[in-house]
Amino acid sequence: MIAIIDYGIGNLFSIYNGLKRVYDKPTIVSSDNTGKMEGADGIIVPGVGAFDDCVRNFKPFSDTLIEIVESGVPVLGICIGMQLFFDESEEGEEKGLGLIPGKVIRLPKTVRVPHMGWNNLHILKQSKLLDRISEEDYFYFVHSYYCVPHDEEHIVASVAYGSDLAAIVQKNNIYGVQFHPEKSSKRGLHILENFAEICRGG
């Protein structure tokens, strides 16, 4: 079972429907049944919105998620769900989960904000999350802030938007994508399918 965390933010059902097309056991977990997270093979943290709101809404899940990460279960953050994994964001004052050392900063004034539209990736290192994905494939982005890991080794793929921005990050069993796989057509479904395969131990 892959648990999709419902913390009242974002495109929950788009992710559920996308995952359902490639995996037969997605489950939505809300704050009144966080115990279901503990038996999951994987966790997805979605998100659309402001950083501080997301952090505050996520607090009922935070301790359990950190324990699950420490146990080795794969976790995938999507868009601001990925940004929550970092220490802090220029968008707000709340602290992130601190699972990946680094910060989230605003896109520079030299580019149009938000970054919205289709872009391809520059793949920097191998990851099971990128099986069957090439640099010719395009994914849908919509964001005003981006992640800057302290250790560049955690960047799996970048996207060119004014400069090279982190598009996919990974630290051990923690994965994050800045784009929206659930809105990225067939290639986005490949990302979700790859994550499901990781959760199966593949």
Contact map, one row per residue, 1 for C-alpha under 8 A:
1110000000000000000000001110000000000011110000000000000000000000000000000000000000000000000000000000000000000000000000000000000000000000000000000000000000000000000000000000000000000000000000000000000000
1111000000000000000000001110000000000001111100000000000000000000000000000000000000000000000000000000000000000000000000000000000000000000000000000000000000000000000000000000000000000000000000000001001000
1111100000000000000000000111100000011001111100000000000000000000000000000000000000000000000000000000000000000000000000000000000000000000000000000000000000000000000000000000000000000000000000000000000000
0111110000010001000000000111100000000000001111000000000000000000000000000000000000000000000000000000000000000000000000000000000000000000000000000000000000000000000000000000000000000000000000000000000000
0011111000000000000000000001110000000000001111000000000000000000000000000000000000000000000000000000000000000000000000000000000000000000000000000000000000000000000000000000000000000000000000000000000000
0001111110010000000000000001111000000000000000000000000000000000000000000000000000000000000000000000000000000000000000000000000000000000000000000000000000000000000000000000000000000000000000000000000000
0000111110000000000000000000011000000000000000000000010011000000000000000000000000000000000000000000000000000000000000000000000000000000000000000000000000000000000000000000000000000000000000000000000000
0000011111000000000000000000000000000000000000000000000010000000000000000000000000000000000000000000000000000000000000000000000000000000000000000000000000000000000000000000000000000000000000000000000000
0000011111110000000000000000000000000000000001111000010010000000000000000000000000000000000000000000000000000000000000000000000000000000000000000000000000000000000000000000000000000000000000000000000000
0000000111110000000000000000000000000000000001111000000000000000000000000000000000000000000000000000000000000000000000000000000000000000000000000000000000000000000000000000000000000000000000000000000000
0000000011111110000000000000000000000000000001110000000000000000000000000000000000000000000000000000000000000000000000000000000000000000000000000000000000000000000000000000000000000000000000000000000000
0001010011111111000000000000000000000000000001100000000000000000000000000000000000000000000000000000000000000000000000000000000000000000000000000000000000000000000000000000000000000000000000000000000000
0000000000111111100000000000000000000000000000000000000000000000000000000000000000000000000000000000000000000000000000000000000000000000000000000000000000000000000000000000000000000000000000000000000000
0000000000111111110000000000000000000000000000000000000000000000000000000000000000000000000000000000000000000000000000000000000000000000000000000000000000000000000000000000000000000110000000000000000000
0000000000111111111000000000000000000000000001000000000000000000000000000000000000000000000000000000000000000000000000000000000000000000000000000000000000000000000000000000000000000100000000000000000000
0001000000011111111100000111000000000000000000000000000000000000000000000000000000000000000000000000000000000000000000000000000000000000000000000000000000000000000000000000000000000000000000000000000000
0000000000001111111110000000000000000000000000000000000000000000000000000000000000000000000000000000000000000000000000000000000000000000000000000000000000000000000000000000000000000000000000000000000000
0000000000000111111111000000000000000000000000000000000000000000000000000000000000000000000000000000000000000000000000000000000000000000000000000000000000000000000000000000000000000100000010010000000000
0000000000000011111111100100000000000000000000000000000000000000000000000000000000000000000000000000000000000000000000000000000000000000000000000000000000000000000000000000000000000100000010011000000000
0000000000000001111111111100000000000000000000000000000000000000000000000000000000000000000000000000000000000000000000000000000000000000000000000000000000000000000000000000000000000000000000000000000000
0000000000000000111111110000000000000000000000000000000000000000000000000000000000000000000000000000000000000000000000000000000000000000000000000000000000000000000000000000000000000000000010000000000000
0000000000000000011111110000000000000000000000000000000000000000000000000000000000000000000000000000000000000000000000000000000000000000000000000000000000000000000000000000000000000000000010011001000000
0000000000000000001111111100000000000000000000000000000000000000000000000000000000000000000000000000000000000000000000000000000000000000000000000000000000000000000000000000000000000000000000001001000000
0000000000000000000111111100000000000000000000000000000000000000000000000000000000000000000000000000000000000000000000000000000000000000000000000000000000000000000000000000000000000000000000000000000000
1100000000000000000100111110000000000000000000000000000000000000000000000000000000000000000000000000000000000000000000000000000000000000000000000000000000000000000000000000000000000000000000000000000000
1111000000000001001100111111000000000000000000000000000000000000000000000000000000000000000000000000000000000000000000000000000000000000000000000000000000000000000000000000000000000000000000000000000000
1111000000000001000000001111100000000000000000000000000000000000000000000000000000000000000000000000000000000000000000000000000000000000000000000000000000000000000000000000000000000000000000000000000000
0011110000000001000000000111110000000000000000000000000000000000000000000000000000000000000000000000000000000000000000000000000000000000000000000000000000000000000000000000000000000000000000000000000000
0011110000000000000000000011111011011000000000000000000000000000000000000000000000000000000000000000000000000000000000000000000000000000000000000000000000000000000000000000000000000000000000000000000000
0000111000000000000000000001111111000000000000000000000000000000000000000000000000000000000000000000000000000000000000000000000000000000000000000000000000000000000000000000000000000000000000000000000000
0000011000000000000000000000111111000000000000000000000000011000000000000000000000000000000000000000000000000000000000000000000000000000000000000000000000000000000000000000000000000000000000000000000000
0000000000000000000000000000011111000000000000000000000000000000000000000000000000000000000000000000000000000000000000000000000000000000000000000000000000000000000000000000000000000000000000000000000000
0000000000000000000000000000111111110000000000000000000000000000000000000000000000000000000000000000000000000000000000000000000000000000000000000000000000000000000000000000000000000000000000000000000000
0000000000000000000000000000111111111100000000000000000000011001000000000000000000000000000000000000000000000000000000000000000000000000000000000000000000000000000000000000000000000000000000000000000000
0000000000000000000000000000000011111110000000000000000000000000000000000000000000000000000000000000000000000000000000000000000000000000000000000000000000000000000000000000000000000000000000000000000000
0010000000000000000000000000100011111111000000000000000000000000000000000000000000000000000000000000000000000000000000000000000000000000000000000000000000000000000000000000000000000000000000000000000000
0010000000000000000000000000100001111111001000000000000000000001100000000000000000000000000000000000000000000000000000000000000000000000000000000000000000000000000000000000000000000000000000000000000000
0000000000000000000000000000000001111111000000000000000000000001000100000000000000000000000000000000000000000000000000000000000000000000000000000000000000000000000000000000000000000000000000000000000000
1000000000000000000000000000000000111111100000000000000000000000000000000000000000000000000000000000000000000000000000000000000000000000000000000000000000000000000000000000000000000000000000000000000000
1110000000000000000000000000000000011111111000000000000000000000000000001000000000000000000000000000000000000000000000000000000000000000000000000000000000000000000000000000000000000000000000000000000000
1110000000000000000000000000000000000011111000000000000000000000000000001100000000000000000000000000000000000000000000000000000000000000000000000000000000000000000000000000000000000000000000000000001100
1110000000000000000000000000000000000001111100000000000000000000000000001111000000000000000000000000000000000000000000000000000000000000000000000000000000000000000000000000000000000000000000000001001000
0111100000000000000000000000000000001001111110000000000000000000000000001111000000000000000000000000000000000000000000000000000000000000000000000000000000000000000000000000000000000000000000000000000000
0111100000000000000000000000000000000000011111000000000000000000000000000011110000000000000000000000000000000000000000000000000000000000000000000000000000000000000000000000000000000000000000000000000000
0001100000000000000000000000000000000000001111100000000000000000000000000011110011000000000000000000000000000000000000000000000000000000000000000000000000000000000000000000000000000000000000000000000000
0001100011110010000000000000000000000000000111110000000000000000000000000000111111000000000000000000000000000000000000000000000000000000000000000000000000000000000000000000000000000000000000000000000000
0000000011110000000000000000000000000000000011111000010000000000000000000000011110000000000000000000000000000000000000000000000000000000000000000000000000000000000000000000000000000000000000000000000000
0000000011100000000000000000000000000000000001111100000000000000000000000000001110000000000000000000000000000000000000000000000000000000000000000000000000000000000000000000000000000000000000000000000000
0000000011000000000000000000000000000000000000111110110000000000000000000000000100000000000000000000000000000000000000000000000000000000000000000000000000000000000000000000000000000000000000000000000000
0000000000000000000000000000000000000000000000011111110000000000000000000000000000000000001100000000000000000000000000000000000000000000000000000000000000000000000000000000000000000000000000000000000000
0000000000000000000000000000000000000000000000001111111000000000000000000000000100110000101101000000000000000000000000000000000000000000000000000000000000000000000000000000000000000000000000000000000000
0000000000000000000000000000000000000000000000000111111100000000000000000000000000000000001111000000000000000000000000000000000000000000000000000000000000000000000000000000000000000000000000000000000000
0000000000000000000000000000000000000000000000001111111110000000000000000000000000000000000000000000000000000000000000000000000000000000000000000000000000000000000000000000000000000000000000000000000000
0000001010000000000000000000000000000000000000101111111111000000000000000000000100010000000000000000000000000000000000000000000000000000000000000000000000000000000000000000000000000000000000000000000000
0000000000000000000000000000000000000000000000000011111111100000000000000000000000010000000001110000000000000000000000000000000000000000000000000000000000000000000000000000000000000000000000000000000000
0000000000000000000000000000000000000000000000000001111111100000000000000000000000000000000001000000000000000000000000000000000000000000000000000000000000000000000000000000000000000000000000000000000000
0000001110000000000000000000000000000000000000000000111111110000000000000000000000000000000000000000000000000000000000000000000000000000000000000000000000000000000000000000000000000000000000000000000000
0000001000000000000000000000000000000000000000000000011111111100000000000000000000000000000000000000000000000000000000000000000000000000000000000000000000000000000000000000000000000000000000000000000000
0000000000000000000000000000000000000000000000000000001111111110000000000000000000000000000000000000000000000000000000000000000000000000000000000000000000000000000000000000000000000000000000000000000000
0000000000000000000000000000001001000000000000000000000011111110000000000000000000000000000000000000000000000000000000000000000000000000000000000000000000000000000000000000000000000000000000000000000000
0000000000000000000000000000001001000000000000000000000001111111100000000000000000000000000000000000000000000000000000000000000000000000000000000000000000000000000000000000000000000000000000000000000000
0000000000000000000000000000000000000000000000000000000001111111110000000000000000000000000000001000000000000000000000000000000000000000000000000000000000000000000000000000000000000000000000000000000000
0000000000000000000000000000000000000000000000000000000000111111111000000000000000000000000000000000000000000000000000000000000000000000000000000000000000000000000000000000000000000000000000000000000000
0000000000000000000000000000000001001100000000000000000000001111111100000000000000000000000000000000000000000000000000000000000000000000000000000000000000000000000000000000000000000000000000000000000000
0000000000000000000000000000000000001000000000000000000000001111111110000000000000000000000000000000000000000000000000000000000000000000000000000000000000000000000000000000000000000000000000000000000000
0000000000000000000000000000000000000000000000000000000000000111111111000000000000000000000000000010000000000000000000000000000000000000000000000000000000000000000000000000000000000000000000000000000000
0000000000000000000000000000000000000000000000000000000000000011111111100000000000000000000000000000000000000000000000000000000000000000000000000000000000000000000000000000000000000000000000000000000000
0000000000000000000000000000000000000100000000000000000000000001111111111000000000000000000000000000000000000000000000000000000000000000000000000000000000000000000000000000000000000000000000000000000000
0000000000000000000000000000000000000000000000000000000000000000111111111110000000000000000000000000000000000000000000000000000000000000000000000000000000000000000000000000110000000000000000000000000000
0000000000000000000000000000000000000000000000000000000000000000011111111000000000000000000000000000000000000000000000000000000000000000000000000000000000000000000000000000000000000000000000000000000000
0000000000000000000000000000000000000000000000000000000000000000001111111000000000000000000000000000000000000000000000000000000000000000000000000000000000000000000000000000000000000000000000000000000000
0000000000000000000000000000000000000000000000000000000000000000000111111100000000000000000000000000000000000000000000000000000000000000000000000000000000000000000000000000100000000000000000000000000000
0000000000000000000000000000000000000001111000000000000000000000000111111110000000000000000000000000000000000000000000000000000000000000000000000000000000000000000000000000100000000000000000000000001000
0000000000000000000000000000000000000000111000000000000000000000000010011111000000000000000000000000000000000000000000000000000000000000000000000000000000000000000000000000111000000000000000000000011000
0000000000000000000000000000000000000000011110000000000000000000000010001111100000000000000000000000000000000000000000000000000000000000000000000000000000000000000000000000111000000000000000000000000000
0000000000000000000000000000000000000000011110000000000000000000000000000111110001000000000000000000000000000000000000000000000000000000000000000000000000000000000000000000011110000000000000000010000000
0000000000000000000000000000000000000000000111000000000000000000000000000011111111111000000000000000000000000000000000000000000000000000000000000000000000000000000000000000001110000000000000000000000000
0000000000000000000000000000000000000000000111100000000000000000000000000001111111000000000000000000000000000000000000000000000000000000000000000000000000000000000000000000000111111000000000000000000000
0000000000000000000000000000000000000000000001110000000000000000000000000000111111100000000000000000000000000000000000000000000000000000000000100000000000000000000000000000000111110000000000000000000000
0000000000000000000000000000000000000000000001111010010000000000000000000000111111110000000000000000000000000000000000000000000000000000000000000000000000000000000000000000000001000000000000000000000000
0000000000000000000000000000000000000000000011110000000000000000000000000000111111111000000000000000000000000000000000000000000000000000000000000000000000000000000000000000000100000000000000000000000000
0000000000000000000000000000000000000000000011000000000000000000000000000001111111111100000000000000000000000000000000000000000000000000000000000000000000000000000000000000001111000000000000000000000000
0000000000000000000000000000000000000000000000000010000000000000000000000000101111111100100000010000000100000000000000000000000000000000000000000110000000000000000000000000000000000000000000000000000000
0000000000000000000000000000000000000000000000000010011000000000000000000000100111111111000000011100000000000000000000000000000000000000000000000000000000000000000000000000000000000000000000000000000000
0000000000000000000000000000000000000000000000000000000000000000000000000000100011111110000000011111000000000000000000000000000000000000000000000000000000000000000000000000000000000000000000000000000000
0000000000000000000000000000000000000000000000000000000000000000000000000000000001111111100000011111111100000000000000000000000000000000000000000010100000000000000000000000000000000000000000000000000000
0000000000000000000000000000000000000000000000000000000000000000000000000000000000011111100000111111111000000000000000000000000000000000000000000000000000000000000000000000000000000000000000000000000000
0000000000000000000000000000000000000000000000000000000000000000000000000000000000010111110111110100011100000000000000000000000000000000000000000000000000000000000000000000000000000000000000000000000000
0000000000000000000000000000000000000000000000000010000000000000000000000000000000100111111111110000001110000000000000000000000000000000000000000000000000000000000000000000000000000000000000000000000000
0000000000000000000000000000000000000000000000000000000000000000000000000000000000000001111110000000001111000000000000000000000000000000000000000000000000000000000000000000000000000000000000000000000000
0000000000000000000000000000000000000000000000000111000000000000000000000000000000000000111110000000000111000000000000000000000000000000000000001000000000000000000000000000000000000000000000000000000000
0000000000000000000000000000000000000000000000000111000000000000000000000000000000000001111111000000000000000000000000000000000000000000000000000000000000000000000000000000000000000000000000000000000000
0000000000000000000000000000000000000000000000000001000000000000000000000000000000000001111111100000000000000000000000000000000000000000000000000000000000000000000000000000000000000000000000000000000000
0000000000000000000000000000000000000000000000000011001100000000000000000000000000000001100111110000000000000000000000000000000000000000000000000000000000000000000000000000000000000000000000000000000000
0000000000000000000000000000000000000000000000000000001000000000000000000000000000000011100011111100000000000000000000000000000000000000000000000000000000000000000000000000000000000000000000000000000000
0000000000000000000000000000000000000000000000000000001000000000000000000000000000111111100001111100000000000000000000000000000000000000000000000000000000000000000000000000000000000000000000000000000000
0000000000000000000000000000000000000000000000000000000000000100000000000000000000011110000000111110000000000000000000000000000000000000000000000000000000000000000000000000000000000000000000000000000000
0000000000000000000000000000000000000000000000000000000000000000000000000000000000011111000000111111110000000000000000000000000000000000000000000000000000000000000000000000000000000000000000000000000000
0000000000000000000000000000000000000000000000000000000000000000010000000000000000001110000000001111100000000000000000000000000000000000000000000000000000000000000000000000000000000000000000000000000000
0000000000000000000000000000000000000000000000000000000000000000000000000000000000001110000000000111110000000000000000000000000000000000000000000000100000000000000000000010000000000000000000000000000000
0000000000000000000000000000000000000000000000000000000000000000000000000000000000000110000000000111111000000000000000000000000000000000000000000000111000000000000000000000000000000000000000000000000000
0000000000000000000000000000000000000000000000000000000000000000000000000000000000000111000000000101111100000000000000000000000000000000000000000011111000000000000000000000000000000000000000000000000000
0000000000000000000000000000000000000000000000000000000000000000000000000000000000000111110000000000111110000000000000000000000000000000000000000011110000000000000000000000000000000000000000000000000000
0000000000000000000000000000000000000000000000000000000000000000000000000000000000100101111000000000011111000000000000000000000000000000000000001111000000000000000000000000000000000000000000000000000000
0000000000000000000000000000000000000000000000000000000000000000000000000000000000000000111000000000001111100000000000000000000000000000000000001111000000000000000000000000000000000000000000000000000000
0000000000000000000000000000000000000000000000000000000000000000000000000000000000000000011000000000000111110000000000000000000000000000000000011100000000000000000000000000000000000000000000000000000000
0000000000000000000000000000000000000000000000000000000000000000000000000000000000000000000000000000000011111010110000000000000000000000000000011100000000000000000000000000000000000000000000000000000000
0000000000000000000000000000000000000000000000000000000000000000000000000000000000000000000000000000000001111110000000000000000000000000000000000000000000000000010000000000000000000000000000000000000000
0000000000000000000000000000000000000000000000000000000000000000000000000000000000000000000000000000000000111111100000000000000000000000000000000000000000000000000000000000000000000000000000000000000000
0000000000000000000000000000000000000000000000000000000000000000000000000000000000000000000000000000000000011111000000000000000000000000000000000000000000000000010000000000000000000000000000000000000000
0000000000000000000000000000000000000000000000000000000000000000000000000000000000000000000000000000000000111111101000000000000000000000000000000000000000000000110000000000000000000000000000000000000000
0000000000000000000000000000000000000000000000000000000000000000000000000000000000000000000000000000000000001111111000000000000000000000000000000000000000000000000000000000000000000000000000000000000000
0000000000000000000000000000000000000000000000000000000000000000000000000000000000000000000000000000000000101011111100000000000000000000000000110000000000000000000000000000000000000000000000000000000000
0000000000000000000000000000000000000000000000000000000000000000000000000000000000000000000000000000000000100001111100000000000000000000000001110000000000000000000000000000000000000000000000000000000000
0000000000000000000000000000000000000000000000000000000000000000000000000000000000000000000000000000000000000011111110000000000000000000000011110000000000000000100000000000000000000000000000000000000000
0000000000000000000000000000000000000000000000000000000000000000000000000000000000000000000000000000000000000000111111000000000000000000000111100000000000000000000000000000000000000000000000000000000000
0000000000000000000000000000000000000000000000000000000000000000000000000000000000000000000000000000000000000000001111100000000000000000000111000000000000000000000000000000000000000000000000000000000000
0000000000000000000000000000000000000000000000000000000000000000000000000000000000000000000000000000000000000000000111110000000000000000011110000000000000000000000000000000000000000000000000000000000000
0000000000000000000000000000000000000000000000000000000000000000000000000000000000000000000000000000000000000000000011111000000000000000011110000000000000000011000000000000000000000000000000000000000000
0000000000000000000000000000000000000000000000000000000000000000000000000000000000000000000000000000000000000000000001111100000000000011111000000000000000000010000000000000000000000000000000000000000000
0000000000000000000000000000000000000000000000000000000000000000000000000000000000000000000000000000000000000000000000111110000000000111111000000000000000001111000000100000000000000000000000000000000000
0000000000000000000000000000000000000000000000000000000000000000000000000000000000000000000000000000000000000000000000011111000000000010000000000000000000001111000000000000000000000000000000000000000000
0000000000000000000000000000000000000000000000000000000000000000000000000000000000000000000000000000000000000000000000001111110000000110000000000000000000011100000000000000000000000000000000000000000000
0000000000000000000000000000000000000000000000000000000000000000000000000000000000000000000000000000000000000000000000000111110000000000000000000000000000111100000000000000000000000000000000000000000000
0000000000000000000000000000000000000000000000000000000000000000000000000000000000000000000000000000000000000000000000000011111000000000000000000000000000111000000000000000000000000000000000000000000000
0000000000000000000000000000000000000000000000000000000000000000000000000000000000000000000000000000000000000000000000000011111101000000000000000000000000010000000000000000000000000000000000000000000000
0000000000000000000000000000000000000000000000000000000000000000000000000000000000000000000000000000000000000000000000000000111111100000000000000000000000010000000000000000000000000000000000000000000000
0000000000000000000000000000000000000000000000000000000000000000000000000000000000000000000000000000000000000000000000000000011111100000000000000000000000000000000000000000000000000000000000000110010000
0000000000000000000000000000000000000000000000000000000000000000000000000000000000000000000000000000000000000000000000000000001111100000000000000000000000000000000000000000000000000000000000100110010000
0000000000000000000000000000000000000000000000000000000000000000000000000000000000000000000000000000000000000000000000000000011111111100000000000000000000000000000000000000000000000000000000100100000000
0000000000000000000000000000000000000000000000000000000000000000000000000000000000000000000000000000000000000000000000000000001111111000000000000000000000000000000000000000000000000000000001100100000000
0000000000000000000000000000000000000000000000000000000000000000000000000000000000000000000000000000000000000000000000000000000001111100000000000000000000000000000000000000000000000000000001000000000000
0000000000000000000000000000000000000000000000000000000000000000000000000000000000000000000000000000000000000000000000000000000001111110100000000000000000000000000000000000000000000000001001000000000000
0000000000000000000000000000000000000000000000000000000000000000000000000000000000000000000000000000000000000000000000001010000001011111100000000000000000000000000000000000000000000000000000000000000000
0000000000000000000000000000000000000000000000000000000000000000000000000000000000000000000000000000000000000000000000011110000000001111110000000000000000000000000000000000000000000000000000000000000000
0000000000000000000000000000000000000000000000000000000000000000000000000000000000000000000000000000000000000000000000011000000000000111110000000000000000000000000000000000000000000000000000000000000000
0000000000000000000000000000000000000000000000000000000000000000000000000000000000000000000000000000000000000000000000011000000000001111111000000000000000000000000000000000000000000000001000000000000000
0000000000000000000000000000000000000000000000000000000000000000000000000000000000000000000000000000000000000000000001111000000000000011111100000000000000000000000000000000000000000001001000000000000000
0000000000000000000000000000000000000000000000000000000000000000000000000000000000000000000000000000000000000000000001111000000000000000111110000000000000000000000000000000000000111011001100000000000000
0000000000000000000000000000000000000000000000000000000000000000000000000000000000000000000000000000000000000000000111100000000000000000011111000000000000000000000000000000000000111011000000000000000000
0000000000000000000000000000000000000000000000000000000000000000000000000000000000000000000000000000000000000000001111100000000000000000001111100000000000000000000000000000000001110000000000000000000000
0000000000000000000000000000000000000000000000000000000000000000000000000000000000000000000000000000000000000000011110000000000000000000000111110000000000000000000000000000000000110000000000000000000000
0000000000000000000000000000000000000000000000000000000000000000000000000000001000000000000000000000000000000000111100000000000000000000000011111100000000000000000000000000000001000000000000000000000000
0000000000000000000000000000000000000000000000000000000000000000000000000000000000000000000000000000000001100000111000000000000000000000000001111100000000000000000000000000000000000000000000000000000000
0000000000000000000000000000000000000000000000000000000000000000000000000000000000000000001000000000000111100000000000000000000000000000000000111110000000000000000000000000000000000000000000000000000000
0000000000000000000000000000000000000000000000000000000000000000000000000000000000100000000000000000000111100000000000000000000000000000000000111111000000000000000011000000000001000000000000000000000000
0000000000000000000000000000000000000000000000000000000000000000000000000000000000100100000000000000011110000000000000000000000000000000000000001111100000000000000011000000000000000000000000000000000000
0000000000000000000000000000000000000000000000000000000000000000000000000000000000000000000000000000011110000000000000000000000000000000000000000111110000000000000011000000000000000000000000000000000000
0000000000000000000000000000000000000000000000000000000000000000000000000000000000000100000000000001111000000000000000000000000000000000000000000011111101100000000000000000000000000000000000000000000000
0000000000000000000000000000000000000000000000000000000000000000000000000000000000000000000000000000111000000000000000000000000000000000000000000001111100000000000000000000000000000000000000000000000000
0000000000000000000000000000000000000000000000000000000000000000000000000000000000000000000000000000110000000000000000000000000000000000000000000000111111000000000000000000000000000000000000000000000000
0000000000000000000000000000000000000000000000000000000000000000000000000000000000000000000000000000000000000000000000000000000000000000000000000000111111100000000000000000000000000000000000000000000000
0000000000000000000000000000000000000000000000000000000000000000000000000000000000000000000000000000000000000000000000000000000000000000000000000000001111110000000000000000000000000000000000000000000000
0000000000000000000000000000000000000000000000000000000000000000000000000000000000000000000000000000000000000000000000000000000000000000000000000000101111110000000000001110000000000000000000000000000000
0000000000000000000000000000000000000000000000000000000000000000000000000000000000000000000000000000000000000000000000000001100000000000000000000000100111111100000001111100000000000000000000000000000000
0000000000000000000000000000000000000000000000000000000000000000000000000000000000000000000000000000000000000000000000000011111000000000000000000000000011111100000001111100000000000000000000000000000000
0000000000000000000000000000000000000000000000000000000000000000000000000000000000000000000000000000000000000000000000001111100000000000000000000000000000111110000001111000000000000000000000000000000000
0000000000000000000000000000000000000000000000000000000000000000000000000000000000000000000000000000000000000000000000001111000000000000000000000000000000111111000111110000000000000000000000000000000000
0000000000000000000000000000000000000000000000000000000000000000000000000000000000000000000000000000000000000000000000111100000000000000000000000000000000001111100111100000000000000000000000000000000000
0000000000000000000000000000000000000000000000000000000000000000000000000000000000000000000000000000000000000000000000101100000000000000000000000000000000000111111110000000000000000000000000000000000000
0000000000000000000000000000000000000000000000000000000000000000000000000000000000000000000000000000000000000010001000000000000000000000000000000000000000000011111110000000000000000000000000000000000000
0000000000000000000000000000000000000000000000000000000000000000000000000000000000000000000000000000000000010110000000000000000000000000000000000000000000000001111100000000000000000000000000000000000000
0000000000000000000000000000000000000000000000000000000000000000000000000000000000000000000000000000000000000000000000000000000000000000000000000000000000000001111110000000000000000000000000000000000000
0000000000000000000000000000000000000000000000000000000000000000000000000000000000000000000000000000000000000000000000000000000000000000000000000000000000000111111111000000000000000000000000000000000000
0000000000000000000000000000000000000000000000000000000000000000000000000000000000000000000000000000000000000000000000000000000000000000000000000111000000000111101111100000000000000000000000000000000000
0000000000000000000000000000000000000000000000000000000000000000000000000000000000000000000000000000000000000000000000000000000000000000000000000111000000111110000111111000000001000000000000000000000000
0000000000000000000000000000000000000000000000000000000000000000000000000000000000000000000000000000000000000000000000001000000000000000000000000000000000111110000011111000000011100000000000000000000000
0000000000000000000000000000000000000000000000000000000000000000000000000000000000000000000000000000000000000000000000000000000000000000000000000000000000111100000001111100001111000000000000000000000000
0000000000000000000000000000000000000000000000000000000000000000000000000000000000000000000000000000000000000000000000000000000000000000000000000000000001111000000001111110001110000000000000000000000000
0000000000000000000000000000000000000000000000000000000000000000000000000000000000000000000000000000000000000000000000000000000000000000000000000000000001110000000000011111111100000000000000000000000000
0000000000000000000000000000000000000000000000000000000000000000000000000000000000000000000000000001000000000000000000000000000000000000000000000000000001000000000000001111111000000000000000000000000000
0000000000000000000000000000000000000000000000000000000000000000000000000000000000000000000000000000000000000000000000000000000000000000000000000000000000000000000000000111111000000000000000000000000000
0000000000000000000000000000000000000000000000000000000000000000000010011110000000000000000000000000000000000000000000000000000000000000000000000000000000000000000000000111111000000000000000000000000000
0000000000000000000000000000000000000000000000000000000000000000000010000111000000000000000000000000000000000000000000000000000000000000000000000000000000000000000000000111111100000000000000000000000000
0000000000000000000000000000000000000000000000000000000000000000000000000111100001000000000000000000000000000000000000000000000000000000000000000000000000000000000000011111111110000000000000000000000000
0000000000000000000000000000000000000000000000000000000000000000000000000001111011000000000000000000000000000000000000000000000000000000000000000000000000000000000000011100011111000000000000000000000000
0000000000000000000000000000000000000000000000000000000000000000000000000001111001000000000000000000000000000000000000000000000000000000000000000000000000000000000000111000001111110000000000000000000000
0000000000000000000000000000000000000000000000000000000000000000000000000000011101000000000000000000000000000000000000000000000000000000000010100100000000000000000001110000000111110000000000000000000000
0000000000000000000000000000000000000000000000000000000000000000000000000000011000000000000000000000000000000000000000000000000000000000001111000000000000000000000000100000000011111000000000000000000000
0000000000000000000000000000000000000000000000000000000000000000000000000000011000000000000000000000000000000000000000000000000000000000001111000000000000000000000000000000000011111111000100000000000000
0000000000000000000000000000000000000000000000000000000000000000000000000000010000000000000000000000000000000000000000000000000000000000001100000000000000000000000000000000000000111111101110110000000000
0000000000000110011000000000000000000000000000000000000000000000000000000000000000000000000000000000000000000000000000000000000000000000000000000000000000000000000000000000000000011111100110010000000000
0000000000000100000000000000000000000000000000000000000000000000000000000000000000000000000000000000000000000000000000000000000000000000001100000000000000000000000000000000000000011111100100000000000000
0000000000000000000000000000000000000000000000000000000000000000000000000000000000000000000000000000000000000000000000000000000000000000011100000000000000000000000000000000000000011111111110000000000000
0000000000000000000000000000000000000000000000000000000000000000000000000000000000000000000000000000000000000000000000000000000000000000000000000000000000000000000000000000000000001111111110000000000000
0000000000000000000000000000000000000000000000000000000000000000000000000000000000000000000000000000000000000000000000000000000000000000000000000000000000000000000000000000000000000001111111000000000000
0000000000000000000000000000000000000000000000000000000000000000000000000000000000000000000000000000000000000000000000000000000000001000111000000000000000000000000000000000000000001001111111100000000000
0000000000000000000000000000000000000000000000000000000000000000000000000000000000000000000000000000000000000000000000000000000000000000001000000000000000000000000000000000000000011111111111110000000000
0000000000000000011011000000000000000000000000000000000000000000000000000000000000000000000000000000000000000000000000000000000000000000000000000000000000000000000000000000000000001101111111111000000000
0000000000000000000000000000000000000000000000000000000000000000000000000000000000000000000000000000000000000000000000000000000000111000000000000000000000000000000000000000000000000000011111111100000000
0000000000000000000000000000000000000000000000000000000000000000000000000000000000000000000000000000000000000000000000000000000011100000000000000000000000000000000000000000000000001000001111111110000000
0000000000000000011001000000000000000000000000000000000000000000000000000000000000000000000000000000000000000000000000000000000000000000000000000000000000000000000000000000000000001100000111111111000000
0000000000000000001001100000000000000000000000000000000000000000000000000000000000000000000000000000000000000000000000000000000000000000000000000000000000000000000000000000000000000000000011111111100000
0000000000000000000000000000000000000000000000000000000000000000000000000000000000000000000000000000000000000000000000000000000111100000000000000000000000000000000000000000000000000000000001111111110000
0000000000000000000000000000000000000000000000000000000000000000000000000001000000000000000000000000000000000000000000000000000110000000000000000000000000000000000000000000000000000000000000111111111000
0100000000000000000001100000000000000000010000000000000000000000000000000000000000000000000000000000000000000000000000000000000000000000000000000000000000000000000000000000000000000000000000011111111100
0000000000000000000000000000000000000000000000000000000000000000000000000000000000000000000000000000000000000000000000000000000000000000000000000000000000000000000000000000000000000000000000001111111111
0000000000000000000000000000000000000000000000000000000000000000000000000100000000000000000000000000000000000000000000000000000110000000000000000000000000000000000000000000000000000000000000000111111111
0100000000000000000000000000000000000000110000000000000000000000000000001100000000000000000000000000000000000000000000000000000000000000000000000000000000000000000000000000000000000000000000000011111111
0000000000000000000000000000000000000000100000000000000000000000000000000000000000000000000000000000000000000000000000000000000000000000000000000000000000000000000000000000000000000000000000000001111111
0000000000000000000000000000000000000000000000000000000000000000000000000000000000000000000000000000000000000000000000000000000000000000000000000000000000000000000000000000000000000000000000000000111111
0000000000000000000000000000000000000000000000000000000000000000000000000000000000000000000000000000000000000000000000000000000000000000000000000000000000000000000000000000000000000000000000000000111111
